[in-house]
């Protein structure tokens, strides 16, 4: 429920910024004569600065190469695991396997957020794989970043442990 509330606050602030921007274009300085003048000016100026300072994020941040020790000619399969599922979003882990004569070799992993992710960023830090005969145990760590209007407010360390049955892959 807390995640939903946080996303709602972020959405309201962004919508209020867009409203202020449209009103400023239509009315100019006259719109700042209300009782919320200081808050409105702060959100408008801060929103414009955020837009101007925004940078393109690196798309490969949440990708980790596990092994280069496989034949590129092998077939590959991808296994998706849900690490965390809550009311607003999921943290997913995708592991790509190279299949060599019914032997599954994990080659790379990717983790992301899906769903209503307003106000959140996921940074995938590490993955550790422990292999047994018929299953693998994945230990994943990362940081869930709580942002308010683009500013990082809190970093929450997350650790997950998932088991994959290799027979049913």
N, CA and C of each residue as an Amber inpcrd file, in Angstrom:
protein
   507
   0.8160000  -1.1880000   0.0000000   0.0000000   0.0000000   0.0000000
   0.8700000   1.2660000   0.0000000   2.0080000   1.1720000   0.6950000
   2.9220000   2.3110000   0.7420000   3.4560000   2.6400000  -0.6510000
   3.7430000   1.5950000  -1.4510000   4.2380000   1.8140000  -2.8130000
   3.1920000   2.5390000  -3.6630000   1.9370000   2.1760000  -3.5010000
   0.8600000   2.8290000  -4.2460000   0.7410000   4.2930000  -3.8430000
   0.8250000   4.5640000  -2.5490000   0.7440000   5.9350000  -2.0560000
   1.9060000   6.7780000  -2.5950000   3.1240000   6.2130000  -2.5930000
   4.2970000   6.9350000  -3.1030000   4.1420000   7.2600000  -4.5900000
   3.6750000   6.2940000  -5.3630000   3.4580000   6.5180000  -6.7970000
   2.3720000   7.5610000  -7.0210000   1.3420000   7.5380000  -6.1940000
   0.2590000   8.5190000  -6.2970000   0.7880000   9.9280000  -6.0280000
   1.6080000  10.0930000  -5.0010000   2.1890000  11.4110000  -4.6940000
   3.0130000  11.9120000  -5.8770000   3.8430000  11.0610000  -6.4600000
   4.6540000  11.4480000  -7.6150000   3.7890000  11.8570000  -8.7970000
   2.7370000  11.1130000  -9.0490000   1.8430000  11.4250000 -10.1670000
   1.1390000  12.7560000  -9.9450000   0.6790000  13.0140000  -8.7330000
   0.0040000  14.2820000  -8.4260000   0.9580000  15.4560000  -8.6220000
   2.1990000  15.3270000  -8.1850000   3.1700000  16.4190000  -8.3450000
   3.4480000  16.6860000  -9.8200000   3.5950000  15.6440000 -10.6160000
   3.8440000  15.8250000 -12.0560000   2.6360000  16.4720000 -12.7270000
   1.4350000  16.0280000 -12.3880000   0.2280000  16.6320000 -12.9740000
   0.0790000  18.0920000 -12.5510000   0.4030000  18.4030000 -11.2820000
   0.3430000  19.7840000 -10.8160000   1.3720000  20.6410000 -11.5580000
   2.5540000  20.0960000 -11.8040000   3.5670000  20.8160000 -12.5790000
   3.0520000  21.1240000 -13.9830000   2.4570000  20.1290000 -14.6360000
   1.9200000  20.3530000 -15.9880000   0.8030000  21.3890000 -15.9710000
  -0.0480000  21.3400000 -14.9540000  -1.1050000  22.3410000 -14.8040000
  -0.5060000  23.7370000 -14.6440000   0.5100000  23.8570000 -13.7800000
   1.1600000  25.1580000 -13.5710000   1.8160000  25.6670000 -14.8470000
   2.4270000  24.7900000 -15.5920000   3.0830000  25.1770000 -16.8340000
   2.0750000  25.7190000 -17.8440000   0.9610000  25.0240000 -17.9890000
  -0.0860000  25.4850000 -18.9150000  -0.6680000  26.8150000 -18.4400000
  -0.9160000  26.9380000 -17.1390000  -1.4640000  28.1870000 -16.6030000
  -0.4810000  29.3430000 -16.7680000   0.8000000  29.0750000 -16.5900000
   1.8000000  30.1240000 -16.7550000   1.8470000  30.6010000 -18.2000000
   1.7300000  29.6670000 -19.1330000   1.7140000  30.0420000 -20.5500000
   0.4650000  30.8570000 -20.8660000  -0.6750000  30.4760000 -20.2950000
  -1.9390000  31.1680000 -20.5860000  -2.0540000  32.5110000 -19.8680000
  -1.7030000  32.5760000 -18.5780000  -1.9720000  33.7660000 -17.7720000
  -0.7310000  34.5780000 -17.4060000   0.4270000  33.9920000 -17.5000000
   1.6360000  34.7080000 -17.1040000   1.7510000  34.8140000 -15.5930000
   2.2680000  35.9550000 -15.1120000   2.5100000  36.1460000 -13.6830000
   1.2300000  36.2160000 -12.8590000   0.0980000  36.4820000 -13.4800000
  -1.1540000  36.6200000 -12.7310000  -1.5280000  35.3440000 -11.9790000
  -1.0930000  34.2220000 -12.4640000  -1.4600000  32.9570000 -11.8150000
  -0.8000000  32.7820000 -10.4520000   0.2330000  33.5580000 -10.1460000
   0.9410000  33.4230000  -8.8800000   0.3510000  34.2890000  -7.7730000
  -0.8740000  34.7560000  -7.9210000  -1.4850000  35.5980000  -6.9010000
  -2.3600000  34.8030000  -5.9380000  -2.3330000  33.4860000  -6.0040000
  -3.1380000  32.6590000  -5.1060000  -2.4030000  32.4340000  -3.7920000
  -3.0640000  31.7500000  -2.8770000  -2.4690000  31.4920000  -1.5630000
  -1.3420000  30.4600000  -1.6120000  -1.2540000  29.6930000  -2.6940000
  -0.2010000  28.6860000  -2.8470000   0.9280000  29.1860000  -3.7420000
   1.1590000  30.4810000  -3.7310000   2.1240000  31.0960000  -4.6310000
   3.5300000  30.5150000  -4.4750000   4.0390000  30.4140000  -3.2520000
   5.4050000  29.9270000  -3.0510000   5.5540000  28.4680000  -3.4850000
   4.5820000  27.6400000  -3.1490000   4.6260000  26.2310000  -3.5510000
   4.5670000  26.1210000  -5.0660000   3.6940000  26.9080000  -5.6850000
   3.5420000  26.8680000  -7.1410000   4.8190000  27.3030000  -7.8500000
   5.4320000  28.3740000  -7.3730000   6.6730000  28.8580000  -7.9840000
   7.7760000  27.8070000  -7.8230000   7.8770000  27.2370000  -6.6250000
   8.9000000  26.2230000  -6.3780000   8.7250000  25.0220000  -7.3060000
   7.5180000  24.4910000  -7.4010000   7.2810000  23.3090000  -8.2400000
   7.5070000  23.6370000  -9.7040000   7.0880000  24.8050000 -10.1550000
   7.2720000  25.1820000 -11.5530000   8.7600000  25.3310000 -11.8910000
   9.4910000  26.0610000 -11.0730000  10.9210000  26.2650000 -11.3270000
  11.6740000  24.9400000 -11.2060000  11.3700000  24.1870000 -10.1780000
  12.0550000  22.9170000  -9.9730000  11.7620000  21.9390000 -11.1060000
  10.5380000  21.9000000 -11.5790000  10.1790000  21.0250000 -12.6960000
  10.9100000  21.3930000 -13.9680000  11.0310000  22.6780000 -14.2360000
  11.7500000  23.1260000 -15.4330000  13.2310000  22.7730000 -15.3260000
  13.8160000  22.9620000 -14.1400000  15.2210000  22.5970000 -13.9350000
  15.4070000  21.0900000 -14.1130000  14.4750000  20.2900000 -13.6060000
  14.5600000  18.8340000 -13.7660000  14.5190000  18.4330000 -15.2380000
  13.6640000  19.0780000 -16.0100000  13.5650000  18.7690000 -17.4400000
  14.8580000  19.1460000 -18.1550000  15.4050000  20.3110000 -17.8380000
  16.6390000  20.7600000 -18.4890000  17.8450000  19.9080000 -18.0890000
  17.8610000  19.4210000 -16.8520000  19.0090000  18.6580000 -16.3660000
  18.8740000  17.1580000 -16.6090000  17.7570000  16.7300000 -17.1390000
  17.5350000  15.2920000 -17.3520000  18.5590000  14.7430000 -18.3300000
  19.0590000  13.5770000 -18.0010000  20.0240000  12.9300000 -18.8920000
  19.5070000  11.5540000 -19.2650000  19.9610000  11.0750000 -20.3880000
  19.5630000   9.7440000 -20.8670000  20.2300000   8.7050000 -19.9840000
  19.4380000   7.7740000 -19.4510000  20.0150000   6.7370000 -18.6020000
  20.6310000   5.6390000 -19.4610000  21.6030000   4.9690000 -18.8880000
  22.2860000   3.8800000 -19.5830000  21.3890000   2.6460000 -19.5800000
  21.0990000   2.1000000 -20.7600000  20.1890000   0.9710000 -20.8740000
  20.7920000  -0.3310000 -20.3690000  22.1030000  -0.4260000 -20.2820000
  22.7430000  -1.6660000 -19.8650000  23.0810000  -1.6990000 -18.3790000
  22.5600000  -0.7620000 -17.6050000  22.8560000  -0.7180000 -16.1830000
  22.3630000  -1.9840000 -15.4870000  21.2160000  -2.4950000 -15.8630000
  20.6210000  -3.6400000 -15.1850000  20.9130000  -4.9590000 -15.8770000
  21.9890000  -5.0190000 -16.6320000  22.3780000  -6.2400000 -17.3300000
  23.7320000  -6.7000000 -16.7910000  23.8200000  -7.9870000 -16.4560000
  25.0650000  -8.5550000 -15.9500000  25.4140000  -9.7760000 -16.7920000
  26.6220000  -9.7780000 -17.3430000  27.1200000 -10.9280000 -18.0950000
  27.6060000 -11.9610000 -17.0820000  27.0620000 -13.1610000 -17.1550000
  27.4220000 -14.2140000 -16.2080000  28.5940000 -15.0300000 -16.7280000
  28.5310000 -15.4050000 -18.0070000  29.5730000 -16.2650000 -18.5610000
  29.7600000 -15.9790000 -20.0410000  31.0290000 -15.9170000 -20.4600000
  31.3660000 -15.8240000 -21.8840000  31.8730000 -17.1720000 -22.3860000
  31.8210000 -18.1520000 -21.5260000  32.4190000 -19.4520000 -21.7870000
  31.4030000 -20.4270000 -22.4000000  30.8640000 -20.0890000 -23.5580000
  29.8930000 -20.9530000 -24.2210000  29.9760000 -20.7200000 -25.7200000
  29.4400000 -21.6530000 -26.4670000  29.4380000 -21.5430000 -27.9250000
  28.2900000 -20.6400000 -28.3610000  28.5980000 -19.6560000 -29.1770000
  27.5750000 -18.7210000 -29.6600000  26.5950000 -19.4010000 -30.6190000
  26.9370000 -20.5960000 -31.0970000  26.0710000 -21.3210000 -32.0300000
  25.0000000 -22.1460000 -31.3260000  25.0940000 -22.2930000 -30.0110000
  24.0950000 -23.0520000 -29.2610000  22.7500000 -22.3300000 -29.2760000
  21.6920000 -23.1010000 -29.0980000  20.3830000 -22.4680000 -28.9360000
  20.3340000 -21.8250000 -27.5590000  19.4360000 -20.8870000 -27.4040000
  19.3290000 -20.2120000 -26.1170000  17.8730000 -20.1650000 -25.6710000
  17.7020000 -20.0780000 -24.3700000  16.3870000 -19.9480000 -23.7590000
  16.4670000 -18.8690000 -22.6960000  15.3270000 -18.2240000 -22.4640000
  15.2530000 -17.1820000 -21.4430000  14.2380000 -17.6130000 -20.3970000
  14.6230000 -17.5020000 -19.1500000  13.7400000 -17.8230000 -18.0350000
  13.4420000 -16.5420000 -17.2800000  12.1460000 -16.2670000 -17.0670000
  11.7340000 -15.0740000 -16.3250000  11.3010000 -15.4790000 -14.9280000
  11.8060000 -14.7470000 -13.9390000  11.4230000 -14.9660000 -12.5490000
  10.9390000 -13.6530000 -11.9630000   9.8940000 -13.7070000 -11.1840000
   9.4130000 -12.5230000 -10.4730000  10.0610000 -12.5400000  -9.0910000
  10.8930000 -11.5400000  -8.8380000  11.5910000 -11.4650000  -7.5600000
  10.6950000 -10.8830000  -6.4750000   9.9480000  -9.8450000  -6.8230000
   9.0140000  -9.2270000  -5.8750000   7.7710000  -8.8010000  -6.6320000
   6.6330000  -9.0970000  -6.0660000   5.3550000  -8.7220000  -6.6610000
   4.5450000  -8.0130000  -5.5910000   4.3070000  -6.7280000  -5.7960000
   3.4550000  -6.0140000  -4.8530000   2.3220000  -5.3350000  -5.6110000
   1.5910000  -4.4920000  -4.9620000   0.3780000  -3.9130000  -5.5230000
   0.6260000  -3.0910000  -6.7830000   1.7390000  -2.3930000  -6.8620000
   1.9500000  -1.4710000  -7.9820000   2.9540000  -1.9440000  -9.0170000
   3.9550000  -2.7090000  -8.6240000   4.9800000  -3.1020000  -9.5950000
   5.5710000  -4.4610000  -9.2530000   6.3310000  -4.9860000 -10.2120000
   7.0780000  -6.2280000 -10.0270000   8.5530000  -5.9590000 -10.2970000
   9.4120000  -6.6390000  -9.5680000  10.8350000  -6.6600000  -9.8830000
  11.0920000  -8.0070000 -10.5460000  11.5290000  -7.9690000 -11.7960000
  11.7220000  -9.1760000 -12.5980000  13.1970000  -9.4790000 -12.7910000
  13.4860000 -10.7500000 -12.9780000  14.8200000 -11.2100000 -13.3400000
  14.6760000 -12.1040000 -14.5560000  15.4160000 -11.7960000 -15.6040000
  15.4600000 -12.6420000 -16.7910000  16.8710000 -13.2060000 -16.9060000
  16.9570000 -14.5170000 -17.0590000  18.2470000 -15.1850000 -17.1980000
  18.2620000 -15.8830000 -18.5450000  19.2950000 -15.5970000 -19.3250000
  19.4580000 -16.2250000 -20.6370000  20.3980000 -17.4120000 -20.4840000
  19.9500000 -18.5440000 -21.0130000  20.7320000 -19.7790000 -20.9650000
  21.1840000 -20.1650000 -22.3610000  22.3880000 -20.7090000 -22.4560000
  22.8610000 -21.3640000 -23.6680000  22.6530000 -22.8600000 -23.4480000
  21.9700000 -23.5100000 -24.3840000  21.6470000 -24.9300000 -24.2350000
  22.6380000 -25.7430000 -25.0660000  23.4350000 -26.5370000 -24.3690000
  24.4490000 -27.3680000 -25.0270000  24.2080000 -28.8260000 -24.6380000
  23.5670000 -29.5850000 -25.5230000  23.2570000 -31.0000000 -25.3060000
  22.5340000 -31.2140000 -23.9740000  21.4310000 -30.5330000 -23.7940000
  20.5750000 -30.6000000 -22.5970000  21.2710000 -30.0900000 -21.3310000
  22.3380000 -29.3700000 -21.4950000  23.0020000 -28.7290000 -20.3700000
  22.7460000 -27.2310000 -20.4840000  22.1980000 -26.6470000 -19.4260000
  21.8520000 -25.2320000 -19.4310000  22.9740000 -24.4270000 -18.7880000
  23.5270000 -23.5010000 -19.5560000  24.6160000 -22.6560000 -19.0810000
  24.0970000 -21.2200000 -19.0060000  23.9720000 -20.6420000 -17.7930000
  23.5170000 -19.2490000 -17.7050000  24.5740000 -18.3160000 -18.2960000
  24.1440000 -17.4340000 -19.1990000  25.1000000 -16.5630000 -19.8870000
  24.9560000 -15.0970000 -19.5030000  23.7430000 -14.6310000 -19.3430000
  23.5510000 -13.2350000 -18.9360000  22.2340000 -13.0850000 -18.2080000
  22.1370000 -12.0100000 -17.4490000  20.9190000 -11.7410000 -16.6850000
  20.5580000 -10.2710000 -16.8220000  19.2730000 -10.0190000 -16.6930000
  18.7500000  -8.6630000 -16.7950000  17.6300000  -8.5330000 -15.7770000
  17.5730000  -7.4260000 -15.0880000  16.5320000  -7.2130000 -14.0960000
  15.8950000  -5.8490000 -14.3210000  14.5690000  -5.7820000 -14.1190000
  13.8710000  -4.5170000 -14.3380000  12.6140000  -4.4250000 -13.4920000
  12.0440000  -3.2340000 -13.4950000  10.7490000  -2.9740000 -12.8620000
   9.6860000  -2.9480000 -13.9400000   8.5210000  -3.5200000 -13.6620000
   7.3780000  -3.3960000 -14.5570000   6.1640000  -3.0260000 -13.7230000
   5.2110000  -2.3790000 -14.3620000   3.9930000  -1.9640000 -13.6750000
   3.9610000  -0.4580000 -13.5150000   3.2790000   0.0010000 -12.4820000
   3.1530000   1.4280000 -12.1900000   4.3650000   1.8330000 -11.3580000
   5.4130000   2.3160000 -12.0310000   6.7080000   2.5380000 -11.3820000
   7.0110000   4.0130000 -11.1430000   6.0090000   4.8410000 -11.1260000
   6.2140000   6.2710000 -10.9060000   6.8770000   6.4990000  -9.5510000
   8.0590000   7.1090000  -9.5750000   8.7720000   7.4090000  -8.3470000
   9.7680000   6.3490000  -7.9220000   9.9800000   5.3350000  -8.7640000
  10.9040000   4.2640000  -8.4130000  11.8990000   4.0090000  -9.5320000
  13.0930000   3.5960000  -9.1440000  14.1090000   3.1020000 -10.0750000
  14.7100000   1.8510000  -9.4520000  15.0700000   0.8870000 -10.2920000
  15.6970000  -0.3450000  -9.8190000  17.1120000  -0.4180000 -10.3700000
  18.0690000  -0.6100000  -9.4800000  19.4620000  -0.7900000  -9.8840000
  19.8890000  -2.2110000  -9.5100000  20.1320000  -3.0160000 -10.5210000
  20.5340000  -4.4180000 -10.3790000  22.0300000  -4.4430000 -10.1020000
  22.4350000  -4.9380000  -8.9250000  23.8430000  -4.8820000  -8.5330000
  24.6030000  -6.1780000  -8.7770000  24.0430000  -7.3040000  -8.3450000
  24.8020000  -8.5480000  -8.4700000  23.8790000  -9.7530000  -8.5430000
  24.4470000 -10.8240000  -9.0710000  23.7510000 -12.1040000  -9.1150000
  24.7740000 -13.1890000  -8.8210000  24.3840000 -14.1250000  -7.9730000
  25.2300000 -15.2720000  -7.6550000  24.4150000 -16.5250000  -7.9480000
  25.0350000 -17.4830000  -8.6280000  24.3290000 -18.6950000  -9.0320000
  25.0090000 -19.9010000  -8.4100000  24.2180000 -20.6920000  -7.6920000
  24.6920000 -21.9530000  -7.1200000  23.9580000 -23.0740000  -7.8350000
  24.7050000 -23.9410000  -8.5130000  24.1090000 -24.9770000  -9.3500000
  24.1950000 -26.3370000  -8.6730000  23.0570000 -27.0300000  -8.6780000
  23.0030000 -28.4320000  -8.2550000  22.6340000 -29.2500000  -9.4930000
  22.3300000 -30.5270000  -9.3210000  22.0470000 -31.3720000 -10.4820000
  20.8050000 -30.9330000 -11.2450000  19.7190000 -30.7180000 -10.5460000
  18.4490000 -30.4550000 -11.2180000  17.9270000 -29.0430000 -11.0190000
  18.6110000 -28.2350000 -10.2490000  18.1260000 -26.8730000 -10.0270000
  19.2940000 -25.9060000  -9.8010000  18.9570000 -24.6370000  -9.9170000
  19.9130000 -23.5650000  -9.6360000  19.2790000 -22.6120000  -8.6410000
  20.1080000 -22.0930000  -7.7590000  19.6560000 -21.1070000  -6.7850000
  20.2950000 -19.7750000  -7.1490000  19.4470000 -18.7700000  -7.3700000
  19.9060000 -17.4300000  -7.7200000  19.7970000 -16.5370000  -6.4940000
  20.8870000 -15.8600000  -6.1690000  20.8720000 -14.8500000  -5.1170000
  21.1200000 -13.5130000  -5.7960000  20.1170000 -12.6530000  -5.7290000
  20.1270000 -11.3840000  -6.4560000  20.0940000 -10.2440000  -5.4530000
  20.8860000  -9.2190000  -5.7160000  20.8300000  -8.0210000  -4.8770000
  20.7340000  -6.7870000  -5.7660000  20.0970000  -5.7840000  -5.2160000
  19.9300000  -4.5330000  -5.9380000  19.4500000  -3.4420000  -5.0020000
  19.2170000  -2.2830000  -5.5870000  18.7500000  -1.1300000  -4.8190000
  17.4730000  -0.6110000  -5.4540000  16.4230000  -0.4970000  -4.6430000
  15.1900000   0.1430000  -5.0750000  15.2840000   1.6010000  -4.6450000
  15.3210000   2.5020000  -5.6290000  15.4730000   3.9290000  -5.3500000
  14.0990000   4.5880000  -5.3300000  13.8010000   5.2620000  -4.2340000
  12.5460000   5.9840000  -4.0770000  12.8200000   7.4420000  -4.4550000
  12.1770000   7.9070000  -5.5140000  12.3780000   9.2650000  -6.0040000
  11.1080000  10.0820000  -5.8190000  11.2840000  11.3510000  -5.5370000
  10.1670000  12.2860000  -5.4760000  10.4650000  13.4070000  -6.4540000
   9.7060000  13.4440000  -7.5360000   9.8580000  14.4400000  -8.5980000
  11.2830000  14.4380000  -9.1520000  11.8430000  13.2350000  -9.2930000
  13.1600000  13.0800000  -9.8920000  14.3230000  13.1300000  -8.9260000
  14.0700000  13.4140000  -7.6640000  15.1430000  13.4870000  -6.6660000
  15.1320000  12.2150000  -5.8400000  16.2950000  11.5970000  -5.7000000
  16.4010000  10.3820000  -4.9070000  16.2250000  10.7240000  -3.4360000
  15.2050000  10.1380000  -2.8130000  14.9040000  10.3970000  -1.4080000
  15.4420000   9.2880000  -0.5100000  15.3120000   8.0430000  -0.9730000
  15.6720000   6.9000000  -0.1320000  16.1440000   5.7490000  -1.0130000
  17.1790000   5.0410000  -0.5780000  17.6650000   3.8380000  -1.2560000
  17.3870000   2.6360000  -0.3710000  16.6430000   1.6760000  -0.9180000
  16.2850000   0.4780000  -0.1720000  17.0310000  -0.7180000  -0.7590000
  17.9210000  -1.3090000   0.0380000  18.6410000  -2.5030000  -0.4090000
  17.6840000  -3.6840000  -0.4440000  17.7570000  -4.4480000  -1.5320000
  16.8860000  -5.6130000  -1.7000000  17.7480000  -6.8330000  -1.9840000
  17.4010000  -7.9540000  -1.3720000  18.0790000  -9.2230000  -1.6070000
  17.0020000 -10.2740000  -1.8420000  17.2060000 -11.0900000  -2.8620000
  16.2410000 -12.1240000  -3.2130000  16.9690000 -13.4410000  -3.4130000
  16.2540000 -14.5300000  -3.1620000  16.7890000 -15.8690000  -3.3920000
  15.7000000 -16.6660000  -4.1010000  16.0010000 -17.1290000  -5.3170000
  15.0370000 -17.8830000  -6.1250000  15.6760000 -19.1750000  -6.6080000
  14.8560000 -20.2180000  -6.6870000  15.3070000 -21.5160000  -7.1800000
  14.6200000 -21.8180000  -8.5000000  15.4010000 -22.2980000  -9.4650000
  14.8720000 -22.6590000 -10.7810000  15.1270000 -24.1430000 -11.0040000
  14.0720000 -24.8550000 -11.3730000  14.1880000 -26.2710000 -11.6990000
  14.6410000 -26.3880000 -13.1460000  15.8100000 -26.9270000 -13.3800000
  16.3770000 -27.0060000 -14.7300000  15.7110000 -28.0690000 -15.5940000
  15.0370000 -29.0150000 -14.9890000  14.3760000 -30.0670000 -15.7630000
  13.2040000 -29.4920000 -16.5530000  12.4760000 -28.5490000 -15.9770000
  11.2830000 -27.9780000 -16.6150000  11.5750000 -26.6910000 -17.3640000
  12.7890000 -26.3930000 -17.6310000  13.1320000 -25.1350000 -18.2990000
  12.7240000 -25.1300000 -19.7410000
